[in-house]
Amino acid sequence: MSMELYYWPGLPGRGEYVRLVLVAIDAPWRDMARLAERQGGGMDGLLRVLGDEREPFAPFACPVLKDGDLLIAQTPLICAYLGETYGLAPADEAERLFARQIALTTADLVNEAHDVHHPLGSWDYYEDQKPEAARRAAGFRDQRIPKFLGWYEQVLTRNPAASGWLVGAGLSYADLGLFQTVLGLRYAFPNHMAGLAGRWPGVEALVDRVAALPRIAAYLDSDRRLAFNQDGIFRHYPELDAPAVPG
Amino acid sequence: MSMELYYWPGLPGRGEYVRLVLVAIDAPWRDMARLAERQGGGMDGLLRVLGDEREPFAPFACPVLKDGDLLIAQTPLICAYLGETYGLAPADEAERLFARQIALTTADLVNEAHDVHHPLGSWDYYEDQKPEAARRAAGFRDQRIPKFLGWYEQVLTRNPAASGWLVGAGLSYADLGLFQTVLGLRYAFPNHMAGLAGRWPGVEALVDRVAALPRIAAYLDSDRRLAFNQDGIFRHYPELDAPAVPG
């Protein structure tokens, strides 16, 4: 049976983390909010799932995955569920827990990347919190990005399998999450990230390697892939990026 | 073998979520940063675990749990691991995933509660972001607290087992997380939370019931329990609370 993903249409957002795993495991799946309403999709279908009063496991927020009778929310949980159920996670218990830990750390980084442009809350417009966003962006660029990306680099370097992947010998959902996050950071902070090129070579190699995986490459080339844009988590406001280095 | 918890001493913080589960499963455990350094504790012991260069699964941040050979970080992951391994989680797969989802949602709420007093980043003092904190606090009090607590209430109401617990027929680690979070909100926003008394009766009943569990009650009465304070996630700044309702 086809899996169903429920997420806001028109932006990659947290839904894209789930989409990449669905693509990599080659699951049959439908992106419900992007289907027509007569196919059970659109915003109506999305709101029907979120607001179903007979659903005991109604989620707090999107993305939500429906796999048979299971209804699962929370991005790192959905990704771990898919990875562990459909062969995109390590089998060893310690490695399995570490993959989950990485996905949760990535979710924290994603939250922080969002809060850069909405430090005073997502209920107010960016335009109403620009000076505050500029201040938070400086700390995020100078302290948080190096701390997070340096940690991923360390994880890659210390992986006993020396596979170039974050955990164990093979690709896992944790790698896909890092891939999407690095692309998001490059979109949001092009000057800053260009200035950091070469600093975390393992992370950069992983990103290139994910992009070249046949299923992922085909997906990135398709119209199923949603481009980063100014409605998503990663947004490019030039005033929040570092100045361009004169070249 | 005794489990080891590594977390900053002197504040309940995210470590307290793990401590409550350890207490409820009646595990032998040591709160390492609160032991003397000659016992392998103190800040030295904490930094040794965080900075161990031979550790392939070195975590990004505290809290960290050591259980035999396993080293686990990320609060909701540690709590789920302990609950599922030591009998404080549902057995049914859908319920088990839902308990994890609840714990992740609680972690999101905890992050937002922290960001109330540090909207521009944890790298700056509260005193240097007071007007911004006041603005973020208003949205958190008026929009986010009702959205989150209303969701927990809905989960309790819809639980098919009608047990008064969040998932299934018995207590799980998800309940302990909600308990600690509600206490934290009451500490941080006493006037605002007093004004909301009675609005989510199921949540309030759950909090009372957790506090009365014999192991938890004994722990709360002991000097192992760290009181909320101004170094933690939940901080009481009167200017961020709502005004007291004249009584």
Interface residues (C-beta under 8 A of the other chain):
Chain A: E55 P56 F57 A58 P59 F60 A61 D69 L70 L71 I72 A73 Q74 P76 L77 Y81 E93 A94 L97 F98 R100 Q101 L104 T105 D108 N111 D115 P119 L120 G121 W123 D124 E132 R135 R136 G139 F140 Q143 F148 W151 Q154 V155 R158 N159 P160
Chain B: E55 P56 F57 A58 P59 F60 A61 D69 L70 L71 I72 A73 Q74 P76 L77 Y81 E93 A94 L97 F98 R100 Q101 L104 T105 D108 N111 D115 P119 L120 G121 W123 D124 E132 R135 R136 G139 F140 Q143 F148 W151 Q154 V155 R158 N159 P160
